[in-house]
């Protein structure tokens, strides 16, 4: 008789840590490719003979396509098999990475980046669901914490790794590095990933998936284009209108269909909805740091790009070490207290950034970088565990897709809001329009940085208060 779950199969349980390795490698590569390109944009702009605003679309199109497709692939994972979708995504991601490295022009590069993004969405939407199914409950926090570590490492380590590659090789290698790593990960996965056994075979809400994709593309195209050409343009307003109309249509449709692409009933579960909201808010906060810290280290403090990259690597390195430990502890004592403690540490780090000046010792600034890594490591693993443990097995793919979507939306919105707040505050201090760092006036940047981190602190405090409320509620019910 076939086992009902992966947890009932002793052969799979023997290989569960190798399964985690294969999943983590693709999780790392798909998140790394969202951040590694930024540092190469000036070189790519020169090599491809395109202006910088066009080069920005190499980053933007990747994020937009991922956000548009995460829910679809999460649902397909539930209906057609999470491991099947993951395997297809991993193969095509290697192909997309290979194509991205050829400098034959922007159009082909954007097509290749779109292929990469489709495949990244397939692996991102299914990875948490696979691990939740494979690992027993008492090890789930540690396993999800390990995935969280690789998400963090991929999201934050891009500039550092990209800088090291560009110091010795052409920009194509920031994509080609995925090919050998991906082939090894795929070979390991082919050998140890089991066949799917939890399939619903339900119909897929194609209309809902299409509306959601149009909504995501319209809204984020409006944001990215608005930052380039200004928001007071008819095309930008038109894109926002399309996005809002499709959003309303999407919600109305999802409330009516029997098997929606986004199971809105999941959000009636307070543990699930609060955890997803807090994950989104903290990724917004993290990307305030991602945007502003390089300006501070390289421009305001005159640090060389490679050394600034090493300093910024403190964040993911600390998180990578701490997250599996926090996950193991959450398996023993429960996740609620740890998520609250992690957010307190992140909030303290934002206060530290807000008080940083040109005279602040670099070791102290790096201490705050390590502190935010510590806070994220303590918060992310237990929070992911709450998200994935609060839904039935048949909805694990959707839950994983929503969790990944919260992360990607947090990244996009964090970048957009951070740059908007930073330059608005700098413009106010300079009494004129400012859209870049002013080398002759570092004090103006410091003023803008303080305002930006005040906003990120406020966002972090909202997440902390919500999580504190959940902790209190959990304590009274215990």
C-alpha positions as CSV (number, residue, x, y, z in Angstrom):
1,X,0.0,0.0,0.0
2,X,1.4,3.4,-1.0
3,X,2.2,5.9,1.8
4,X,-0.4,8.6,2.3
5,X,2.2,11.3,3.0
6,X,6.0,11.7,2.5
7,X,6.3,11.6,6.3
8,X,5.0,8.0,6.2
9,X,7.7,6.8,3.7
10,X,10.9,5.7,5.4
11,X,12.9,6.0,2.2
12,X,12.0,9.6,1.7
13,X,12.7,10.4,5.3
14,X,16.2,9.0,4.9
15,X,16.8,11.5,2.0
16,X,14.9,14.4,3.4
17,X,18.0,16.6,4.1
18,X,19.3,16.0,0.6
19,X,15.9,17.0,-0.7
20,X,16.3,20.2,1.3
21,X,19.8,20.8,-0.3
22,X,18.4,20.5,-3.8
23,X,15.5,22.9,-3.0
24,X,17.7,25.4,-1.3
25,X,20.2,25.6,-4.2
26,X,17.4,26.6,-6.6
27,X,15.9,28.9,-4.0
28,X,19.2,30.6,-3.6
29,X,19.8,31.0,-7.4
30,X,16.3,32.4,-8.1
31,X,16.5,35.0,-5.3
32,X,20.1,35.9,-6.1
33,X,19.1,36.7,-9.7
34,X,16.8,39.4,-8.4
35,X,19.7,41.3,-6.8
36,X,22.9,40.4,-8.5
37,X,22.1,42.3,-11.7
38,X,21.9,45.7,-10.0
39,X,25.7,46.1,-9.6
40,X,26.3,45.1,-13.3
41,X,23.8,47.6,-14.8
42,X,26.4,50.3,-15.6
43,X,28.6,47.8,-17.3
44,X,25.7,46.2,-19.2
45,X,24.5,49.7,-20.2
46,X,27.8,50.5,-21.8
47,X,28.3,47.1,-23.4
48,X,24.8,46.9,-24.9
49,X,24.9,50.6,-25.9
50,X,21.6,51.4,-24.1
51,X,20.8,54.3,-21.7
52,X,20.6,53.4,-18.0
53,X,16.8,53.8,-17.7
54,X,16.5,51.0,-20.3
55,X,19.0,48.9,-18.5
56,X,16.9,49.1,-15.4
57,X,14.3,46.9,-17.1
58,X,16.7,44.0,-16.9
59,X,15.9,44.0,-13.2
60,X,12.3,45.2,-13.3
61,X,11.0,42.6,-15.8
62,X,12.3,39.8,-13.6
63,X,10.5,41.0,-10.5
64,X,7.3,41.8,-12.5
65,X,7.0,38.4,-14.1
66,X,7.7,36.6,-10.9
67,X,5.0,38.5,-9.0
68,X,2.5,37.9,-11.9
69,X,2.9,34.1,-11.9
70,X,3.6,33.0,-8.3
71,X,-0.1,32.3,-7.5
72,X,-0.6,30.4,-10.7
73,X,2.3,28.1,-10.1
74,X,1.4,27.7,-6.4
75,X,-2.0,26.5,-7.5
76,X,-0.6,24.3,-10.2
77,X,1.7,22.8,-7.6
78,X,-1.4,21.7,-5.6
79,X,-3.3,20.4,-8.6
80,X,-0.5,18.9,-10.8
81,X,2.2,18.3,-8.3
82,X,4.6,20.6,-6.5
83,X,7.7,18.4,-7.3
84,X,6.7,18.2,-11.0
85,X,6.4,22.0,-11.3
86,X,9.7,22.5,-9.3
87,X,11.6,20.1,-11.6
88,X,10.3,21.8,-14.8
89,X,11.1,25.2,-13.4
90,X,14.7,24.1,-12.4
91,X,15.5,22.8,-15.9
92,X,14.1,25.9,-17.7
93,X,15.9,28.2,-15.2
94,X,19.2,26.8,-16.3
95,X,18.3,27.4,-20.0
96,X,17.2,31.0,-19.2
97,X,20.4,31.7,-17.3
98,X,22.5,30.4,-20.3
99,X,20.6,32.7,-22.7
100,X,20.9,35.7,-20.4
101,X,24.7,35.6,-20.6
102,X,24.9,36.3,-24.3
103,X,25.3,40.1,-25.0
104,X,23.4,40.1,-28.3
105,X,21.1,43.0,-27.5
106,X,18.5,44.2,-25.0
107,X,15.4,42.6,-26.6
108,X,16.8,39.0,-26.4
109,X,18.1,39.7,-22.9
110,X,14.7,40.8,-21.7
111,X,13.1,37.7,-23.3
112,X,15.7,35.5,-21.5
113,X,15.2,37.3,-18.2
114,X,11.4,36.6,-18.6
115,X,12.1,32.9,-19.1
116,X,14.3,33.0,-16.0
117,X,11.5,34.7,-14.1
118,X,8.9,32.2,-15.1
119,X,11.1,29.4,-14.0
120,X,12.0,31.2,-10.8
121,X,8.3,31.6,-10.0
122,X,7.9,27.9,-10.5
123,X,10.6,27.0,-7.9
124,X,9.7,29.8,-5.5
125,X,6.0,28.9,-5.4
126,X,6.6,25.2,-4.6
127,X,9.7,25.0,-2.5
128,X,8.1,25.7,0.9
129,X,5.2,23.3,0.1
130,X,7.7,20.5,-0.8
131,X,9.6,20.9,2.4
132,X,6.5,21.2,4.6
133,X,5.3,17.9,3.1
134,X,8.6,16.1,3.4
135,X,9.6,17.1,6.9
136,X,7.8,15.9,10.0
137,X,6.3,18.6,12.2
138,X,9.0,18.5,14.8
139,X,11.7,19.4,12.2
140,X,9.7,21.7,10.0
141,X,10.9,24.9,11.6
142,X,14.5,24.0,11.2
143,X,14.0,23.0,7.5
144,X,12.0,26.1,6.7
145,X,14.6,28.2,8.5
146,X,17.3,26.8,6.3
147,X,15.2,27.8,3.2
148,X,14.8,31.2,4.7
149,X,18.5,31.5,5.1
150,X,19.1,30.8,1.4
151,X,16.3,33.3,0.5
152,X,18.1,35.9,2.6
153,X,21.5,35.0,1.2
154,X,20.2,35.2,-2.4
155,X,18.3,38.5,-1.8
156,X,21.1,40.3,0.0
157,X,24.3,38.7,-1.4
158,X,23.8,39.7,-5.0
159,X,25.9,43.0,-5.0
160,X,28.8,41.3,-3.2
161,X,28.9,38.2,-5.4
162,X,28.2,40.3,-8.5
163,X,31.1,42.6,-7.7
164,X,33.5,39.7,-7.2
165,X,32.5,38.2,-10.6
166,X,32.7,41.6,-12.4
167,X,36.2,42.2,-11.0
168,X,37.5,39.3,-13.0
169,X,35.0,38.3,-15.7
170,X,32.5,39.8,-18.1
171,X,28.9,40.5,-17.0
172,X,27.6,37.4,-18.7
173,X,29.1,35.3,-16.0
174,X,26.7,36.7,-13.4
175,X,24.1,34.5,-15.2
176,X,26.3,31.7,-16.4
177,X,27.4,30.9,-12.8
178,X,23.9,29.5,-12.4
179,X,24.4,26.8,-15.1
180,X,27.0,24.5,-13.5
181,X,25.4,25.0,-10.0
182,X,21.9,24.4,-11.5
183,X,23.0,21.2,-13.3
184,X,24.4,19.8,-10.1
185,X,21.3,20.7,-8.2
186,X,19.1,19.2,-10.9
187,X,21.0,16.0,-11.0
188,X,20.8,15.7,-7.2
189,X,17.0,16.5,-7.4
190,X,16.4,13.9,-10.1
191,X,18.0,11.3,-7.9
192,X,16.4,12.0,-4.6
193,X,13.1,14.0,-5.2
194,X,10.2,11.6,-4.9
195,X,7.0,11.5,-7.1
196,X,4.1,13.7,-6.0
197,X,1.5,11.9,-4.0
198,X,-0.7,14.9,-2.8
199,X,-2.6,16.0,-5.9
200,X,-6.1,17.5,-6.0
201,X,-6.5,17.3,-9.8
202,X,-8.9,20.3,-9.5
203,X,-9.4,22.7,-12.4
204,X,-7.2,25.8,-12.4
205,X,-8.9,29.2,-12.3
206,X,-7.3,30.5,-15.5
207,X,-9.5,33.6,-15.6
208,X,-8.4,34.5,-12.1
209,X,-4.7,33.8,-12.9
210,X,-5.0,36.0,-16.0
211,X,-6.6,38.9,-14.1
212,X,-4.0,38.7,-11.4
213,X,-1.1,38.7,-13.9
214,X,-2.6,41.8,-15.7
215,X,-3.0,43.5,-12.4
216,X,0.6,42.9,-11.3
217,X,2.1,43.8,-14.7
218,X,0.0,47.0,-14.9
219,X,0.7,48.3,-11.4
220,X,4.4,47.5,-11.3
221,X,4.9,48.8,-14.9
222,X,3.3,52.0,-13.7
223,X,5.6,52.2,-10.7
224,X,8.8,51.5,-12.6
225,X,7.9,53.7,-15.6
226,X,6.7,56.5,-13.3
227,X,10.1,56.5,-11.6
228,X,11.8,57.0,-14.9
229,X,9.5,59.5,-16.7
230,X,7.4,61.0,-13.9
231,X,4.1,59.9,-12.5
232,X,2.1,62.8,-14.0
233,X,1.8,61.2,-17.5
234,X,-1.3,59.8,-19.2
235,X,0.3,56.4,-19.8
236,X,1.1,56.1,-16.1
237,X,-2.4,57.0,-15.0
238,X,-3.8,54.6,-17.6
239,X,-1.7,51.7,-16.2
240,X,-2.8,52.5,-12.7
241,X,-6.5,52.5,-13.8
242,X,-6.1,49.2,-15.6
243,X,-4.4,47.8,-12.4
244,X,-7.1,49.0,-10.1
245,X,-10.0,47.8,-12.3
246,X,-8.4,44.3,-12.7
247,X,-7.8,44.2,-9.0
248,X,-11.5,44.8,-8.3
249,X,-12.5,42.3,-11.0
250,X,-10.0,39.7,-9.6
251,X,-11.4,39.9,-6.0
252,X,-15.0,39.7,-7.2
253,X,-14.2,36.7,-9.4
254,X,-12.2,34.9,-6.6
255,X,-15.2,35.3,-4.2
256,X,-17.5,33.6,-6.8
257,X,-15.6,30.7,-8.3
258,X,-15.6,27.3,-6.5
259,X,-11.8,26.7,-6.8
260,X,-10.1,30.1,-7.0
261,X,-6.4,30.7,-7.8
262,X,-6.1,32.6,-4.5
263,X,-8.0,30.9,-1.7
264,X,-9.2,34.1,0.1
265,X,-10.6,31.9,2.8
266,X,-7.1,31.3,4.0
267,X,-6.9,34.9,5.1
268,X,-9.7,34.2,7.6
269,X,-7.1,32.3,9.5
270,X,-5.5,35.0,11.7
271,X,-2.2,33.2,12.1
272,X,-1.8,32.9,8.4
273,X,-2.8,36.4,7.4
274,X,-0.8,38.1,10.2
275,X,2.3,36.1,9.3
276,X,2.1,36.9,5.6
277,X,1.5,40.6,6.4
278,X,4.5,40.8,8.8
279,X,6.7,39.0,6.2
280,X,5.7,41.6,3.6
281,X,6.4,44.5,6.0
282,X,9.8,43.2,7.0
283,X,10.9,42.7,3.4
284,X,9.9,46.3,2.8
285,X,12.1,47.3,5.7
286,X,15.0,45.1,4.6
287,X,15.0,46.7,1.1
288,X,15.2,50.2,2.6
289,X,18.6,49.0,4.0
290,X,19.5,47.4,0.6
291,X,18.9,50.7,-1.2
292,X,20.4,53.2,1.2
293,X,23.4,51.3,2.8
294,X,25.5,51.2,-0.4
295,X,25.0,55.0,-0.8
296,X,26.2,55.5,2.7
297,X,29.2,53.2,2.6
298,X,30.5,53.9,-1.0
299,X,29.4,57.6,-1.5
300,X,29.2,59.2,1.9
301,X,32.1,57.2,3.5
302,X,34.2,56.7,0.4
303,X,34.5,52.9,0.8
304,X,35.6,50.9,-2.3
305,X,32.7,48.9,-3.9
306,X,34.2,45.5,-3.1
307,X,34.8,46.4,0.6
308,X,31.3,47.8,0.8
309,X,30.1,44.5,-0.6
310,X,32.0,42.6,2.1
311,X,30.5,44.8,4.8
312,X,26.9,44.3,3.5
313,X,27.5,40.5,3.5
314,X,27.4,40.7,7.3
315,X,23.6,40.7,7.1
316,X,23.0,37.5,5.1
317,X,25.9,35.6,6.8
318,X,24.5,36.3,10.3
319,X,21.0,35.3,9.1
320,X,22.3,32.1,7.4
321,X,23.8,31.0,10.7
322,X,21.0,32.0,12.9
323,X,17.9,31.0,10.9
324,X,18.2,27.2,11.2
325,X,19.0,27.5,14.9
326,X,15.9,29.7,15.4
327,X,13.9,27.2,13.4
328,X,15.1,24.3,15.7
329,X,14.2,26.3,18.8
330,X,10.8,27.1,17.4
331,X,10.2,23.4,16.9
332,X,10.6,23.0,20.6
333,X,9.1,26.1,22.2
334,X,6.7,27.3,19.4
335,X,7.3,30.2,16.9
336,X,5.3,33.1,18.4
337,X,7.8,34.3,20.9
338,X,10.7,34.1,18.5
339,X,9.0,36.1,15.8
340,X,8.4,38.9,18.3
341,X,12.0,38.8,19.6
342,X,13.3,39.0,16.0
343,X,11.2,42.0,15.2
344,X,12.4,43.8,18.3
345,X,16.0,43.4,17.2
346,X,15.2,44.6,13.7
347,X,13.5,47.7,15.2
348,X,16.6,48.4,17.3
349,X,18.8,48.2,14.2
350,X,16.6,50.7,12.4
351,X,17.0,53.1,15.3
352,X,20.8,52.6,14.9
353,X,20.7,53.4,11.2
354,X,18.5,56.5,11.9
355,X,21.1,57.9,14.3
356,X,24.1,57.1,12.1
357,X,26.2,60.1,10.8
358,X,29.3,60.6,8.9
359,X,31.3,60.4,12.1
360,X,29.8,57.0,13.2
361,X,32.5,54.4,13.6
362,X,32.3,51.8,10.8
363,X,32.4,49.0,13.3
364,X,29.3,50.3,14.9
365,X,27.5,50.6,11.6
366,X,28.5,47.0,10.9
367,X,27.2,46.0,14.3
368,X,23.8,47.3,13.2
369,X,24.1,45.4,9.9
370,X,24.7,42.2,11.9
371,X,21.9,43.0,14.3
372,X,19.4,43.2,11.5
373,X,20.7,39.9,10.2
374,X,20.2,38.4,13.7
375,X,16.7,39.8,13.9
376,X,15.8,38.5,10.5
377,X,17.3,35.1,11.2
378,X,15.2,34.8,14.4
379,X,12.0,36.1,12.8
380,X,11.9,34.5,9.3
381,X,12.1,30.8,10.1
382,X,9.4,30.7,12.8
383,X,7.2,33.0,10.7
384,X,7.5,30.8,7.7
385,X,6.7,27.8,9.9
386,X,3.5,29.5,11.1
387,X,2.4,30.3,7.5
388,X,3.0,26.8,6.2
389,X,1.6,25.0,9.3
390,X,-1.6,26.9,9.5
391,X,-3.1,25.6,6.2
392,X,-4.4,22.2,5.1
393,X,-2.1,20.0,2.9
394,X,-4.2,20.6,-0.2
395,X,-3.5,24.4,0.0
396,X,0.3,24.2,0.7
397,X,1.1,25.3,-2.9
398,X,-1.1,28.3,-2.7
399,X,0.2,29.2,0.8
400,X,3.8,28.9,-0.5
401,X,2.9,31.1,-3.5
402,X,1.3,33.7,-1.2
403,X,4.4,33.6,1.1
404,X,6.8,34.1,-1.8
405,X,4.5,36.8,-3.3
406,X,4.7,38.7,0.0
407,X,8.4,38.5,-0.2
408,X,8.7,39.7,-3.8
409,X,6.1,42.5,-3.3
410,X,8.1,43.6,-0.2
411,X,11.3,43.8,-2.3
412,X,9.7,45.8,-5.1
413,X,7.7,48.1,-2.8
414,X,10.7,48.5,-0.4
415,X,12.9,49.6,-3.3
416,X,10.3,52.0,-4.7
417,X,9.3,53.6,-1.4
418,X,12.9,53.8,-0.1
419,X,14.1,55.7,-3.2
420,X,11.0,57.9,-3.2
421,X,11.4,58.8,0.5
422,X,15.2,59.2,0.3
423,X,15.2,61.6,-2.7
424,X,12.1,63.5,-1.5
425,X,13.8,64.2,1.9
426,X,17.0,65.1,0.1
427,X,15.1,67.5,-2.2
428,X,13.5,69.2,0.7
429,X,16.8,69.6,2.5
430,X,18.5,70.9,-0.7
431,X,15.5,73.1,-1.6
432,X,15.6,71.8,-5.2
433,X,14.8,68.6,-7.0
434,X,17.4,65.8,-6.2
435,X,17.4,62.4,-7.9
436,X,20.9,61.2,-7.2
437,X,23.7,61.4,-4.5
438,X,25.2,64.9,-4.3
439,X,29.0,64.4,-3.9
440,X,29.5,68.0,-2.7
441,X,26.8,67.8,0.0
442,X,27.0,64.5,2.0
443,X,25.1,66.1,4.8
444,X,22.0,66.3,2.6
445,X,22.2,62.6,2.0
446,X,22.5,61.9,5.7
447,X,19.4,64.0,6.3
448,X,17.5,62.0,3.7
449,X,18.8,58.7,5.1
450,X,17.6,59.6,8.6
451,X,14.1,60.3,7.2
452,X,14.1,57.1,5.2
453,X,15.1,55.0,8.2
454,X,12.5,56.7,10.4
455,X,9.9,55.5,7.8
456,X,11.4,52.0,7.9
457,X,11.4,52.0,11.7
458,X,7.7,52.9,11.6
459,X,6.9,50.0,9.3
460,X,8.9,47.7,11.5
461,X,7.0,48.8,14.6
462,X,3.7,48.1,12.9
463,X,4.8,44.5,12.3
464,X,6.1,44.3,15.9
465,X,2.9,45.5,17.4
466,X,0.8,43.1,15.3
467,X,3.1,40.2,16.2
468,X,3.0,41.2,19.9
469,X,-0.8,41.1,19.7
470,X,-0.6,37.6,18.3
471,X,1.8,36.5,21.0
472,X,-0.5,37.9,23.7
473,X,-3.5,36.2,22.1
474,X,-1.6,32.9,21.9
475,X,-0.5,33.2,25.6
476,X,-4.1,33.7,26.8
477,X,-5.4,30.8,24.8
478,X,-2.6,28.4,26.1
